[in-house]
């Protein structure tokens, strides 16, 4: 089956998948937090990367 060129949307890089360990690990390493803290942020704030980046920065300040 051919790829549907009409089906376009927002790129996946704008989201962090909490179910993929490599994405959680990258996010945690990027912000210097633990994987558990990263998963907690994803659970609290959803998977939008921009919101998670801001939440991780706030977490590091405390």
Secondary structure as a PSIPRED ss2 file (coil, helix, strand):
# PSIPRED VFORMAT (PSIPRED V4.0)

   1 X C   1.000  0.000  0.000
   2 X C   1.000  0.000  0.000
   3 X C   1.000  0.000  0.000
   4 X C   1.000  0.000  0.000
   5 X C   1.000  0.000  0.000
   6 X C   1.000  0.000  0.000
   7 X C   1.000  0.000  0.000
   8 X C   1.000  0.000  0.000
   9 X C   1.000  0.000  0.000
  10 X C   1.000  0.000  0.000
  11 X C   1.000  0.000  0.000
  12 X H   0.000  1.000  0.000
  13 X H   0.000  1.000  0.000
  14 X H   0.000  1.000  0.000
  15 X E   0.000  0.000  1.000
  16 X C   1.000  0.000  0.000
  17 X C   1.000  0.000  0.000
  18 X C   1.000  0.000  0.000
  19 X C   1.000  0.000  0.000
  20 X C   1.000  0.000  0.000
  21 X H   0.000  1.000  0.000
  22 X H   0.000  1.000  0.000
  23 X H   0.000  1.000  0.000
  24 X H   0.000  1.000  0.000
  25 X H   0.000  1.000  0.000
  26 X H   0.000  1.000  0.000
  27 X H   0.000  1.000  0.000
  28 X H   0.000  1.000  0.000
  29 X H   0.000  1.000  0.000
  30 X H   0.000  1.000  0.000
  31 X H   0.000  1.000  0.000
  32 X C   1.000  0.000  0.000
  33 X C   1.000  0.000  0.000
  34 X C   1.000  0.000  0.000
  35 X H   0.000  1.000  0.000
  36 X H   0.000  1.000  0.000
  37 X H   0.000  1.000  0.000
  38 X H   0.000  1.000  0.000
  39 X H   0.000  1.000  0.000
  40 X H   0.000  1.000  0.000
  41 X H   0.000  1.000  0.000
  42 X H   0.000  1.000  0.000
  43 X H   0.000  1.000  0.000
  44 X H   0.000  1.000  0.000
  45 X H   0.000  1.000  0.000
  46 X C   1.000  0.000  0.000
  47 X C   1.000  0.000  0.000
  48 X E   0.000  0.000  1.000
  49 X H   0.000  1.000  0.000
  50 X H   0.000  1.000  0.000
  51 X H   0.000  1.000  0.000
  52 X H   0.000  1.000  0.000
  53 X H   0.000  1.000  0.000
  54 X H   0.000  1.000  0.000
  55 X H   0.000  1.000  0.000
  56 X H   0.000  1.000  0.000
  57 X H   0.000  1.000  0.000
  58 X H   0.000  1.000  0.000
  59 X H   0.000  1.000  0.000
  60 X H   0.000  1.000  0.000
  61 X H   0.000  1.000  0.000
  62 X C   1.000  0.000  0.000
